[in-house]
Amino acid sequence: MGQITVGVNGRNYTVGCDNGQEEHIAELAAYIDHHIAELKESMGAVGDTRLMLLAGLIVADELSETVAKLEDLEAELEGLRQSQQSVEGKANGFETQAVQLIDGITARIDDISARLNA
């Protein structure tokens, strides 16, 4: 199991993680630290706990919006899949009709040819 020390709001925290995940954890901590810095700039002096809570709420809100967008995209994709299946079904129907027309025309040509050769 790996460990990494990350800095958030001017303090260092040692965090355990799976081996190879250290860089990812560092990026996540930097993301939280960025939000905290923005909050400090806009709100002034606020306690560490409140900053962490607010940063967590901001990230949770971003996640919630992302999940909602993903669900919308998945629903849109499903609609497109159903449309594709409908179009494929219609195309197969048209193909069947075309084959039937060609078979009918071929039969007429064969009939005319047989009459002409008789």
Buried (B, 14 or more C-beta within 10 A) or exposed (E): EEEBEBEBBEEEEEBEBEEEBBEEBBEBBEBBBEBBBEBBEEEEEBEEEEBBEBBEEBBEEEEEEEEEEEEEEEEEEEEEEEEEEEEEEEEEEEEEEEEEEEEEEEEEEEEEEEEEEE
